[in-house]
Amino acid sequence: MGARIAGVEVHLPGSRVGTEEVEARIAAASGWSPPSGLIHRLTGISSRHVAADHEQASDLAVAAARKLLAGTGTAPHEIDLLVFASASQDMVEPATAHIVAAKLELSCPVMDVKNACNSVLNGMEVADALIAVGGYGRVLVVSGETPSRAVRWAVDGIRGFLRAFPGYTLSDAGAAVLLTAGEPGTGVLGSGFTADSRHWEAGTLAAGGSLHPREVEHTYFAMDSARLKSAFLSVGTGILDATLARLGLAWDDMAVVAVHQVSLPYLEVFARGAGVPGDKLVVTVAEHGNVASASLPLQLVTARELGRCGPGDLVALVGLAGGVSLGITVVRL
């Protein structure tokens, strides 16, 4: 017995920031202006969501969870386990899952699962395994992403701009996925994950841990985009091919292939390299930015609202994360 997706929802903060405003803010903070339109040309992103100053990562997760619980008719006491799966967090200690549980008035066990932008996908992997062994019947996986708090606005010319550049794609969001026990042949059909951790330094938000506990300099995203792209190319798509082959499936069998989206150009490059047909993709990054681990739930919700997937359909969830990690989960809705 494995897990099935009983529901998925997202919460997008109401404040939206256009790419022109991003460029203006960089100029105001730096006294140096990036070439007009450059960010949009390189990323394809026109806007991103920004949480209000009083909103925390837990608040975004709670908003998505409340929508999900209401939509599925699930009462808080029916949740057996809460997994907060996010790159963001309210604080180092305690686990943000406790904060989410308190706000939702849950009384079940909780845990955090963190693996950058693959956090939700790995949270689902954990939930599926625990449901399969009979440990829990209903697992709520939630994410609250507030990466906008770690964007560097004051840069020292073009070199500083390029180092901080990936931050200008980032967007805030909340997501929630409810997994319950399902019959064989339904729900999660299989997953595959791989990592090449030699490249962990290619993208970091280093503050708050033992390495840099207090330095303000490390509270901003720092990324070597060329190195990160090279790392993913070296990992390749073998794990995707192997997982599909093991399940006896192909991309063409999917109603939707959701791929983590950092920018429009890279989505196109990755899809071509992996052999994913363009008409299987659900493009969200252009209007919503890179919402980190909430990306895959956002694509599922978007596809559902567009009528592109529904009960009985096959969907593939493909995760890409700093570190670097690559994974896939195939689900029958």
Stockholm file with secondary structure:
# STOCKHOLM 1.0

chainA/1-333         MGARIAGVEVHLPGSRVGTEEVEARIAAASGWSPPSGLIHRLTGISSRHVAADHEQASDLAVAAARKLLAGTGTAPHEIDLLVFASASQDMVEPATAHIVAAKLELSCPVMDVKNACNSVLNGMEVADALIAVGGYGRVLVVSGETPSRAVRWAVDGIRGFLRAFPGYTLSDAGAAVLLTAGEPGTGVLGSGFTADSRHWEAGTLAAGGSLHPREVEHTYFAMDSARLKSAFLSVGTGILDATLARLGLAWDDMAVVAVHQVSLPYLEVFARGAGVPGDKLVVTVAEHGNVASASLPLQLVTARELGRCGPGDLVALVGLAGGVSLGITVVRL
#=GR chainA/1-333 SS CEEEEEEEEEECCSEEEEHHHHHHHHHHHHSCCCCTTHHHHHHCCCEEEECCTTCCHHHHHHHHHHHHHHHHTCCGGGCCEEEEECSCCSCSSSCHHHHHHHHHTCCSCEEEECCGGGHHHHHHHHHHHHHHTTSCSEEEEEEEECGGGGCCCCCCHHHHHHHHGGGGGBCCEEEEEEEEEECTTSEEEEEEEEECGGGGGGEECCBTSSSBSSCGGGGSCEECHHHHHHHHHHHCSHHHHHHHHHHTCCGGGCSEEEECCSCHHHHHHHHHHHTCCGGGCCCCHHHHCBCGGGHHHHHHHHHHHTTSCCTTCEEEEEEEETTTEEEEEEEEC
#=GC SS_cons         CEEEEEEEEEECCSEEEEHHHHHHHHHHHHSCCCCTTHHHHHHCCCEEEECCTTCCHHHHHHHHHHHHHHHHTCCGGGCCEEEEECSCCSCSSSCHHHHHHHHHTCCSCEEEECCGGGHHHHHHHHHHHHHHTTSCSEEEEEEEECGGGGCCCCCCHHHHHHHHGGGGGBCCEEEEEEEEEECTTSEEEEEEEEECGGGGGGEECCBTSSSBSSCGGGGSCEECHHHHHHHHHHHCSHHHHHHHHHHTCCGGGCSEEEECCSCHHHHHHHHHHHTCCGGGCCCCHHHHCBCGGGHHHHHHHHHHHTTSCCTTCEEEEEEEETTTEEEEEEEEC
//
